[in-house]
């Protein structure tokens, strides 16, 4: 990878989805190798939406060491794990059911607590503490990689425009019961967790993302949730998009150099 200036945002735009998918898989494999070489594990957080489909380049990829992955959800809908709205179900159907990842390496909601949002989010925070606090003794967990999507309103994870959670600075995991789109109840990583990651990658494809991608990248001062993802140094932010989504964007593109 080229040298990146502190807190640079790297925009990679590809002619079609297949090239985006292949390049993203290459990027993830490289991040994984660096993490495993350094500390013997790879910590990843995923969200739902269209993102899981974009990870198909990892299926059958010989460089992926699934037994070293520890996977968390950057946000999750408060529903049973086999519910159509579950991000875990979407990630399982699109990816995990097709690769040899050990089930215990995928950290899901404690479904016995679905009726108590406070308990549920505390329990999920404890899952993170188990992985990160002992090892890194940091104020916030430092994920090797967080993979995010972006909604047409500029939301990411379950951080929505104008919502009070945009200001949350202490909790690792927060819950909401008033999501502007169903299902109403969700838990989500907060900005401090997202912004302490070593690498944050947004994936956005398709012409329906044109308007919002340009708003997020070209007018970050408008403060849309996706624009507020700004990893603290030395963390890096990457956008993997297709040309259909980035056609209206003024923001400078970087060359993707495998």
Secondary structure, DSSP 8 states (H G I E B T S, - for coil): -----TT-EEEEEESSHHHHHHHHHHHHHHHHHHHHHHHS-EEEEE--TTTGGGGGGGTT-TT--GGGEEEEESEEESS-TTSTT-HHHHHHHHTGGGS---GGGB----GGGTT-HHHHHHHHHHHHHHHHHHHH--SS---SEEEE---TTS-BTTB-TT-GGGG--S-SEEEES--SSSSS-EEEE-HHHHHTSSEEEEEE-SGGGHHHHHHHHH-GGG--GGGG----TT-EEEEEEEHHHHTT--S-------
